[in-house]
Amino acid sequence: MGQLIYINGAPGVGKLTIARLMAEHLNARVLDNHTIYNVGFALTDFRSPAFYAAVRAVRTAAYDQILSLPNHEIVILTAADFDDSDWGRENWQAVTQLASDRQWPFYAIVLTCEPDEHRRRIVAEDREGRGKLRDADVVTRLSQRPLIQGRGDRKVTLDTTNMTATDASEHLLIWMGAR
């Protein structure tokens, strides 16, 4: 049976790197939040009505495709959804609707990181040119915002401050019962 894995965390904590490592072990598909957002970033003004419309349209198309996948597929979604934002709550609602429609086991993962380590990660060169936030000055503001904790069939919060991406992915695979 397939699974839906939702990895939520602030920009720069390691969501995509961890998702890719997990995907290798699980033979899963990864849908990074930037795959959805980059159309809006490229063709509209950020946070404009046109931006949100573009992102909604891409998200709808992506989620429709997930609904059409064979039942044995595993899909890992990454997100930066905050509970103090209507947009974050809208995205969470779309994910929970997808999980309900797909009727797969749903794992909700929140990744956190201490601010000093987060600042080091967010400016990493491998984030360059991929539409990813690289401003260390925003870490303080991001760390004060509540991430959507969500509800899933299983949920966990993992502090990745003192973990490599490999260690974090191994920890999550064990938690899921996949190791």
C-alpha positions, 0 to 999 in steps of 0.5 A: 500500500502507498503512503503519503509523507508530509515533511514541514519545516522552515526554509533551510532546515533540510526538508528536501535533502532528508526527503531525497534520502528517505525516497532512495530507501523507500523508492518514493516520489518527492514533490518539493514545495519549490516544484509547486512555488517556482511557477509563481516565483517566475511569472508573478509578483510574490504574494500578489493575487496572481502568485497565489492563483498560480501556486493553487493551480500548480498544486491542484494539478500536482495533487490530481496527479498524485490521486492518479498514481497506482496504490503502491506508490509512496509520495513525500511532500515538503512544505514550509507551512506556518500556523500563523498564516492563512496560506499555511493553513490553506496548504495544510487543508489541501494536504489533509484533503489529499490524504483523505482522498488518497486513503493512504497512511499519512505521516506528518513530520515537522523538522526544526533546527536551532537558530545558529545551525539554521543560519549556517544551513540557510546560506549553503551554496547548494541552495543557490539558483534553486529559488530557495531562501538564503537570507540568514537574517530571516532565521530569527523571525522564522524561528518565532513562527509556529509551524503547522504540527498537523495530524496524521496517522502518525506524527513526529517533530524532529530537531535536526540541529545536531544531526546530519541529513543521513542521520535524520532520514534514518531516524525517520525511517525507523520511526515509520517502521521502514528500517 
